[in-house]
Amino acid sequence: MKINVKRIFMAFLCAELLLFYISLIQPAPVPDHGTLLEIKPYKLQPVVQP
């Protein structure tokens, strides 16, 4: 059974972008999406820190 890695990767990438977009358009934190809002700052943080 051959697994299409590219298709899975693209689906994962689209899901990540969708979650990121949803977290951006939400002005106020929603209690139900607490984990989503916790992940957002780590993605927006610069990698290099003093």
PDB file of N, CA, C and O in Angstrom:
ATOM      1  N   MET A   1       0.852  -1.200   0.000  1.00  0.00           N
ATOM      2  CA  MET A   1       0.000   0.000   0.000  1.00  0.00           C
ATOM      3  C   MET A   1       0.882   1.243   0.000  1.00  0.00           C
ATOM      4  O   MET A   1       1.701   1.433   0.899  1.00  0.00           O
ATOM      5  N   LYS A   2       0.712   2.073  -1.001  1.00  0.00           N
ATOM      6  CA  LYS A   2       1.538   3.272  -1.119  1.00  0.00           C
ATOM      7  C   LYS A   2       0.807   4.471  -0.523  1.00  0.00           C
ATOM      8  O   LYS A   2      -0.351   4.739  -0.842  1.00  0.00           O
ATOM      9  N   ILE A   3       1.509   5.177   0.339  1.00  0.00           N
ATOM     10  CA  ILE A   3       0.923   6.360   0.971  1.00  0.00           C
ATOM     11  C   ILE A   3       1.432   7.603   0.254  1.00  0.00           C
ATOM     12  O   ILE A   3       2.638   7.776   0.078  1.00  0.00           O
ATOM     13  N   ASN A   4       0.519   8.456  -0.152  1.00  0.00           N
ATOM     14  CA  ASN A   4       0.904   9.684  -0.835  1.00  0.00           C
ATOM     15  C   ASN A   4       1.336  10.718   0.200  1.00  0.00           C
ATOM     16  O   ASN A   4       0.504  11.388   0.811  1.00  0.00           O
ATOM     17  N   VAL A   5       2.652  10.838   0.387  1.00  0.00           N
ATOM     18  CA  VAL A   5       3.190  11.723   1.425  1.00  0.00           C
ATOM     19  C   VAL A   5       2.915  13.187   1.086  1.00  0.00           C
ATOM     20  O   VAL A   5       2.600  13.987   1.967  1.00  0.00           O
ATOM     21  N   LYS A   6       3.037  13.527  -0.186  1.00  0.00           N
ATOM     22  CA  LYS A   6       2.849  14.926  -0.588  1.00  0.00           C
ATOM     23  C   LYS A   6       1.416  15.384  -0.316  1.00  0.00           C
ATOM     24  O   LYS A   6       1.192  16.516   0.114  1.00  0.00           O
ATOM     25  N   ARG A   7       0.450  14.501  -0.568  1.00  0.00           N
ATOM     26  CA  ARG A   7      -0.953  14.859  -0.337  1.00  0.00           C
ATOM     27  C   ARG A   7      -1.217  15.054   1.156  1.00  0.00           C
ATOM     28  O   ARG A   7      -1.922  15.981   1.554  1.00  0.00           O
ATOM     29  N   ILE A   8      -0.639  14.164   1.981  1.00  0.00           N
ATOM     30  CA  ILE A   8      -0.809  14.284   3.435  1.00  0.00           C
ATOM     31  C   ILE A   8      -0.149  15.565   3.937  1.00  0.00           C
ATOM     32  O   ILE A   8      -0.707  16.266   4.781  1.00  0.00           O
ATOM     33  N   PHE A   9       1.043  15.869   3.415  1.00  0.00           N
ATOM     34  CA  PHE A   9       1.764  17.070   3.835  1.00  0.00           C
ATOM     35  C   PHE A   9       0.991  18.330   3.458  1.00  0.00           C
ATOM     36  O   PHE A   9       0.908  19.269   4.249  1.00  0.00           O
ATOM     37  N   MET A  10       0.426  18.351   2.250  1.00  0.00           N
ATOM     38  CA  MET A  10      -0.341  19.514   1.804  1.00  0.00           C
ATOM     39  C   MET A  10      -1.605  19.689   2.638  1.00  0.00           C
ATOM     40  O   MET A  10      -1.986  20.814   2.960  1.00  0.00           O
ATOM     41  N   ALA A  11      -2.255  18.584   2.989  1.00  0.00           N
ATOM     42  CA  ALA A  11      -3.455  18.654   3.823  1.00  0.00           C
ATOM     43  C   ALA A  11      -3.106  19.186   5.207  1.00  0.00           C
ATOM     44  O   ALA A  11      -3.842  19.992   5.775  1.00  0.00           O
ATOM     45  N   PHE A  12      -1.972  18.727   5.749  1.00  0.00           N
ATOM     46  CA  PHE A  12      -1.522  19.190   7.062  1.00  0.00           C
ATOM     47  C   PHE A  12      -1.177  20.673   7.013  1.00  0.00           C
ATOM     48  O   PHE A  12      -1.493  21.420   7.939  1.00  0.00           O
ATOM     49  N   LEU A  13      -0.528  21.096   5.930  1.00  0.00           N
ATOM     50  CA  LEU A  13      -0.140  22.497   5.776  1.00  0.00           C
ATOM     51  C   LEU A  13      -1.374  23.387   5.659  1.00  0.00           C
ATOM     52  O   LEU A  13      -1.421  24.468   6.246  1.00  0.00           O
ATOM     53  N   CYS A  14      -2.369  22.934   4.906  1.00  0.00           N
ATOM     54  CA  CYS A  14      -3.612  23.700   4.766  1.00  0.00           C
ATOM     55  C   CYS A  14      -4.335  23.817   6.104  1.00  0.00           C
ATOM     56  O   CYS A  14      -4.890  24.868   6.425  1.00  0.00           O
ATOM     57  N   ALA A  15      -4.329  22.740   6.882  1.00  0.00           N
ATOM     58  CA  ALA A  15      -4.973  22.761   8.195  1.00  0.00           C
ATOM     59  C   ALA A  15      -4.254  23.728   9.132  1.00  0.00           C
ATOM     60  O   ALA A  15      -4.897  24.462   9.882  1.00  0.00           O
ATOM     61  N   GLU A  16      -2.923  23.729   9.089  1.00  0.00           N
ATOM     62  CA  GLU A  16      -2.138  24.640   9.920  1.00  0.00           C
ATOM     63  C   GLU A  16      -2.425  26.090   9.547  1.00  0.00           C
ATOM     64  O   GLU A  16      -2.595  26.937  10.423  1.00  0.00           O
ATOM     65  N   LEU A  17      -2.479  26.378   8.246  1.00  0.00           N
ATOM     66  CA  LEU A  17      -2.749  27.741   7.792  1.00  0.00           C
ATOM     67  C   LEU A  17      -4.158  28.171   8.172  1.00  0.00           C
ATOM     68  O   LEU A  17      -4.384  29.328   8.524  1.00  0.00           O
ATOM     69  N   LEU A  18      -5.106  27.241   8.101  1.00  0.00           N
ATOM     70  CA  LEU A  18      -6.486  27.553   8.458  1.00  0.00           C
ATOM     71  C   LEU A  18      -6.600  27.876   9.940  1.00  0.00           C
ATOM     72  O   LEU A  18      -7.266  28.840  10.319  1.00  0.00           O
ATOM     73  N   LEU A  19      -5.946  27.068  10.787  1.00  0.00           N
ATOM     74  CA  LEU A  19      -5.964  27.323  12.229  1.00  0.00           C
ATOM     75  C   LEU A  19      -5.278  28.646  12.550  1.00  0.00           C
ATOM     76  O   LEU A  19      -5.735  29.396  13.412  1.00  0.00           O
ATOM     77  N   PHE A  20      -4.174  28.929  11.850  1.00  0.00           N
ATOM     78  CA  PHE A  20      -3.447  30.178  12.071  1.00  0.00           C
ATOM     79  C   PHE A  20      -4.313  31.379  11.678  1.00  0.00           C
ATOM     80  O   PHE A  20      -4.332  32.389  12.382  1.00  0.00           O
ATOM     81  N   TYR A  21      -5.030  31.267  10.550  1.00  0.00           N
ATOM     82  CA  TYR A  21      -5.896  32.344  10.084  1.00  0.00           C
ATOM     83  C   TYR A  21      -7.045  32.578  11.057  1.00  0.00           C
ATOM     84  O   TYR A  21      -7.401  33.722  11.338  1.00  0.00           O
ATOM     85  N   ILE A  22      -7.625  31.496  11.571  1.00  0.00           N
ATOM     86  CA  ILE A  22      -8.720  31.607  12.541  1.00  0.00           C
ATOM     87  C   ILE A  22      -8.238  32.302  13.809  1.00  0.00           C
ATOM     88  O   ILE A  22      -8.951  33.126  14.381  1.00  0.00           O
ATOM     89  N   SER A  23      -7.019  31.966  14.249  1.00  0.00           N
ATOM     90  CA  SER A  23      -6.483  32.582  15.464  1.00  0.00           C
ATOM     91  C   SER A  23      -6.186  34.062  15.236  1.00  0.00           C
ATOM     92  O   SER A  23      -6.227  34.851  16.180  1.00  0.00           O
ATOM     93  N   LEU A  24      -5.890  34.446  13.999  1.00  0.00           N
ATOM     94  CA  LEU A  24      -5.593  35.848  13.704  1.00  0.00           C
ATOM     95  C   LEU A  24      -6.855  36.700  13.655  1.00  0.00           C
ATOM     96  O   LEU A  24      -6.836  37.853  14.086  1.00  0.00           O
ATOM     97  N   ILE A  25      -7.963  36.147  13.130  1.00  0.00           N
ATOM     98  CA  ILE A  25      -9.172  36.949  12.966  1.00  0.00           C
ATOM     99  C   ILE A  25      -9.998  37.013  14.240  1.00  0.00           C
ATOM    100  O   ILE A  25     -11.011  37.711  14.285  1.00  0.00           O
ATOM    101  N   GLN A  26      -9.573  36.283  15.291  1.00  0.00           N
ATOM    102  CA  GLN A  26     -10.296  36.353  16.557  1.00  0.00           C
ATOM    103  C   GLN A  26      -9.689  37.449  17.429  1.00  0.00           C
ATOM    104  O   GLN A  26      -8.580  37.280  17.936  1.00  0.00           O
ATOM    105  N   PRO A  27     -10.392  38.571  17.616  1.00  0.00           N
ATOM    106  CA  PRO A  27      -9.851  39.670  18.424  1.00  0.00           C
ATOM    107  C   PRO A  27      -9.792  39.335  19.906  1.00  0.00           C
ATOM    108  O   PRO A  27      -8.846  39.717  20.595  1.00  0.00           O
ATOM    109  N   ALA A  28     -10.803  38.618  20.399  1.00  0.00           N
ATOM    110  CA  ALA A  28     -10.857  38.278  21.820  1.00  0.00           C
ATOM    111  C   ALA A  28     -10.608  36.781  21.993  1.00  0.00           C
ATOM    112  O   ALA A  28     -11.045  35.974  21.172  1.00  0.00           O
ATOM    113  N   PRO A  29      -9.905  36.415  23.063  1.00  0.00           N
ATOM    114  CA  PRO A  29      -9.658  34.992  23.313  1.00  0.00           C
ATOM    115  C   PRO A  29     -10.952  34.239  23.613  1.00  0.00           C
ATOM    116  O   PRO A  29     -11.776  34.705  24.400  1.00  0.00           O
ATOM    117  N   VAL A  30     -11.129  33.089  22.992  1.00  0.00           N
ATOM    118  CA  VAL A  30     -12.320  32.269  23.207  1.00  0.00           C
ATOM    119  C   VAL A  30     -11.949  31.101  24.121  1.00  0.00           C
ATOM    120  O   VAL A  30     -10.990  30.384  23.836  1.00  0.00           O
ATOM    121  N   PRO A  31     -12.685  30.896  25.207  1.00  0.00           N
ATOM    122  CA  PRO A  31     -12.352  29.824  26.160  1.00  0.00           C
ATOM    123  C   PRO A  31     -12.302  28.441  25.509  1.00  0.00           C
ATOM    124  O   PRO A  31     -11.491  27.600  25.897  1.00  0.00           O
ATOM    125  N   ASP A  32     -13.169  28.204  24.519  1.00  0.00           N
ATOM    126  CA  ASP A  32     -13.224  26.888  23.888  1.00  0.00           C
ATOM    127  C   ASP A  32     -11.958  26.600  23.083  1.00  0.00           C
ATOM    128  O   ASP A  32     -11.549  25.447  22.943  1.00  0.00           O
ATOM    129  N   HIS A  33     -11.336  27.673  22.549  1.00  0.00           N
ATOM    130  CA  HIS A  33     -10.140  27.492  21.736  1.00  0.00           C
ATOM    131  C   HIS A  33      -8.895  27.935  22.506  1.00  0.00           C
ATOM    132  O   HIS A  33      -8.014  28.594  21.953  1.00  0.00           O
ATOM    133  N   GLY A  34      -8.833  27.570  23.778  1.00  0.00           N
ATOM    134  CA  GLY A  34      -7.699  27.969  24.614  1.00  0.00           C
ATOM    135  C   GLY A  34      -6.384  27.408  24.099  1.00  0.00           C
ATOM    136  O   GLY A  34      -5.371  28.107  24.079  1.00  0.00           O
ATOM    137  N   THR A  35      -6.397  26.134  23.679  1.00  0.00           N
ATOM    138  CA  THR A  35      -5.161  25.520  23.205  1.00  0.00           C
ATOM    139  C   THR A  35      -4.698  26.180  21.913  1.00  0.00           C
ATOM    140  O   THR A  35      -3.498  26.343  21.695  1.00  0.00           O
ATOM    141  N   LEU A  36      -5.639  26.561  21.058  1.00  0.00           N
ATOM    142  CA  LEU A  36      -5.291  27.206  19.799  1.00  0.00           C
ATOM    143  C   LEU A  36      -4.623  28.549  20.055  1.00  0.00           C
ATOM    144  O   LEU A  36      -3.655  28.905  19.382  1.00  0.00           O
ATOM    145  N   LEU A  37      -5.143  29.298  21.033  1.00  0.00           N
ATOM    146  CA  LEU A  37      -4.580  30.604  21.343  1.00  0.00           C
ATOM    147  C   LEU A  37      -3.262  30.477  22.105  1.00  0.00           C
ATOM    148  O   LEU A  37      -2.460  31.411  22.114  1.00  0.00           O
ATOM    149  N   GLU A  38      -3.034  29.330  22.742  1.00  0.00           N
ATOM    150  CA  GLU A  38      -1.756  29.119  23.423  1.00  0.00           C
ATOM    151  C   GLU A  38      -0.650  28.806  22.421  1.00  0.00           C
ATOM    152  O   GLU A  38       0.513  29.146  22.639  1.00  0.00           O
ATOM    153  N   ILE A  39      -1.023  28.158  21.325  1.00  0.00           N
ATOM    154  CA  ILE A  39      -0.035  27.778  20.314  1.00  0.00           C
ATOM    155  C   ILE A  39       0.390  29.011  19.503  1.00  0.00           C
ATOM    156  O   ILE A  39       1.534  29.090  19.056  1.00  0.00           O
ATOM    157  N   LYS A  40      -0.517  29.961  19.312  1.00  0.00           N
ATOM    158  CA  LYS A  40      -0.247  31.110  18.445  1.00  0.00           C
ATOM    159  C   LYS A  40       0.991  31.923  18.832  1.00  0.00           C
ATOM    160  O   LYS A  40       1.798  32.225  17.953  1.00  0.00           O
ATOM    161  N   PRO A  41       1.180  32.293  20.109  1.00  0.00           N
ATOM    162  CA  PRO A  41       2.351  33.113  20.444  1.00  0.00           C
ATOM    163  C   PRO A  41       3.677  32.436  20.101  1.00  0.00           C
ATOM    164  O   PRO A  41       4.635  33.114  19.730  1.00  0.00           O
ATOM    165  N   TYR A  42       3.747  31.113  20.220  1.00  0.00           N
ATOM    166  CA  TYR A  42       4.985  30.414  19.904  1.00  0.00           C
ATOM    167  C   TYR A  42       5.281  30.477  18.406  1.00  0.00           C
ATOM    168  O   TYR A  42       6.443  30.518  18.003  1.00  0.00           O
ATOM    169  N   LYS A  43       4.242  30.484  17.591  1.00  0.00           N
ATOM    170  CA  LYS A  43       4.456  30.570  16.145  1.00  0.00           C
ATOM    171  C   LYS A  43       4.882  31.985  15.742  1.00  0.00           C
ATOM    172  O   LYS A  43       5.654  32.157  14.799  1.00  0.00           O
ATOM    173  N   LEU A  44       4.380  32.994  16.456  1.00  0.00           N
ATOM    174  CA  LEU A  44       4.684  34.373  16.103  1.00  0.00           C
ATOM    175  C   LEU A  44       5.996  34.850  16.721  1.00  0.00           C
ATOM    176  O   LEU A  44       6.551  35.861  16.290  1.00  0.00           O
ATOM    177  N   GLN A  45       6.496  34.131  17.728  1.00  0.00           N
ATOM    178  CA  GLN A  45       7.733  34.541  18.384  1.00  0.00           C
ATOM    179  C   GLN A  45       8.922  34.399  17.447  1.00  0.00           C
ATOM    180  O   GLN A  45       9.021  33.419  16.708  1.00  0.00           O
ATOM    181  N   PRO A  46       9.821  35.371  17.476  1.00  0.00           N
ATOM    182  CA  PRO A  46      11.067  35.236  16.718  1.00  0.00           C
ATOM    183  C   PRO A  46      11.926  34.123  17.307  1.00  0.00           C
ATOM    184  O   PRO A  46      11.952  33.913  18.519  1.00  0.00           O
ATOM    185  N   VAL A  47      12.624  33.418  16.428  1.00  0.00           N
ATOM    186  CA  VAL A  47      13.420  32.282  16.886  1.00  0.00           C
ATOM    187  C   VAL A  47      14.634  32.760  17.678  1.00  0.00           C
ATOM    188  O   VAL A  47      15.000  32.165  18.691  1.00  0.00           O
ATOM    189  N   VAL A  48      15.259  33.851  17.201  1.00  0.00           N
ATOM    190  CA  VAL A  48      16.473  34.354  17.856  1.00  0.00           C
ATOM    191  C   VAL A  48      16.089  35.250  19.019  1.00  0.00           C
ATOM    192  O   VAL A  48      15.371  36.236  18.851  1.00  0.00           O
ATOM    193  N   GLN A  49      16.575  34.896  20.202  1.00  0.00           N
ATOM    194  CA  GLN A  49      16.318  35.704  21.391  1.00  0.00           C
ATOM    195  C   GLN A  49      17.642  36.088  22.037  1.00  0.00           C
ATOM    196  O   GLN A  49      18.579  35.290  22.048  1.00  0.00           O
ATOM    197  N   PRO A  50      17.729  37.305  22.575  1.00  0.00           N
ATOM    198  CA  PRO A  50      18.977  37.766  23.212  1.00  0.00           C
ATOM    199  C   PRO A  50      19.306  36.986  24.484  1.00  0.00           C
ATOM    200  O   PRO A  50      20.319  37.256  25.128  1.00  0.00           O
TER     201      PRO A  50
END
